[in-house]
Amino acid sequence: MREEIVFTIISVLFSFAILSPEAYGGEDFLSEYWGRPIQLQIPNSKSQTPNFFYPETCGVCHKEQHNGWKQSLHSKSVGPGLLGQLNPFQDIQFAESCYFCHAPMTEQSEMIKKKSEVRSHGSEEKEPFYIKNPSFDNKLKLSGVSCSVCHLREGKVYGPPLREVKSQKSKVKSKEQKKHGDVIEKDFFEKAEFCAACHQLDEGYELNGKVLVNTYREWKESIYGQNNITCQSCHMMDRQHLWRGIHDKETVLRGIRIESVQHEEGARLIITNSGVGHYFPTYATPLVVVRGFMLDKNGKVIQGSLKEAFIGRKISLDLSEEIFDTRIPPQKSFEFDYSARDGYSDRKVAFEVWVYPDEFYNKFYKAILKNADMDLNREEIEKAIKITDASPYRLFRQVL
């Protein structure tokens, strides 16, 4: 089973490495900025990684941003789930495909690609081969998508245009400049196209005619894209480095509207994607479960009264089949009808909505752990299972 899953994922992720120019809004510089792997920051340097590459160094001056990043999933992009599956010295291409978004700096890869003088059969292309990366830094790898990934190129610091700041913040700016020189200001940091580098993976693997990661295009085709209400508007409010999404209850509640309507046969729950700038949920990894059931006079669930519906894009663990896609596009609704059972007119109908942010990952980790022959770091996979077991939460409950 693992071989089938791994080879499928390799083909999927490698196809992700091709992004269409439209994903960057036609900005050539931004396309170059996000070329992967991100080139060595200090070419030909044989010294140790400079301290200013590490997020904790940035946090000395940028405390608020660093504290937000530490809470974010960006800081956990190289976590137990990834580490448990990777053997970067054997499954080199598999590791490279994962690092494409999870750890995209050259310094984060154990192996680097070179080109030999041997040409491919029937082609003018030279055969690539891999060598150990003399610039590899494990500490930087484990930091995942850190400050350097977004803000550092060729040893120079890039950032969004400075806003009007108070005198105290001006002092901080002066301190920053002494540490890493002037920041090169680019307005693309506040554009949705900046996020598309990892959140829009075009021209690749499709299921049922749809790519697996289509968040940017979902946004672009919505009223949010048409009115230039960008990803940063919701996920980086006031430039906070939190990037909260499906894992955070308050963020989800801000993005949807839940209403109930009673009728003669029972009740209806209506979930509207009123404020999410893309499909709810956008990825194939989460699952939202809507439940309706009846309660007796003591508030206990009446046996056999449970009815469930699912919101999400459910795919098989080997990525070979789309089982269903019930996600809610922006400004659209999902309706769930619950019919009360005959003879229970004096009982109450209850609705609950549960969010399972890591549903696919959780089942995937448990499936591969059952295979005793697999080359896994089982301790890391077990950690990943505990993390994904703990991520579900109840979003909504109402008793009518």
Buried (B, 14 or more C-beta within 10 A) or exposed (E): EBEEBBEBBBEBBBBBBEBEEBBBBEBEEBBEBBEBBBEBBBEEEEEEBBEBBBBEBBBEBBEEBBEBBBBBBBBBBBBBBBBBBBEBEEBBBBBBBBBBBBBBBBBBBBBBBEEEEEEEEEEEEEEEEBEEBEBBBEEBBBBBBBBBBBBBBEBEBBBBEEEEEEEEEEEBEEEBEEEBEEBEEBEBBBBBBBBBBBBBBBEBBEBEEEBBBBBBBBBBBBEBBEEEBBBBEBBBEEBBBBBBBBBBBEBBEBBBEBEBEEEEEBBBBBBBBBBBBBBBBBBBBBBBBBBBBBBBEEEEEBEEBEBEBBBBBBBEBBBEEBEEBBBBBBEEBBEBBBBBEEEBEEBBBBBBBBBBBBBBBBBBBBBBBEEEEBEBBEEBBBBBBEBBEEBBEEBBEBEB
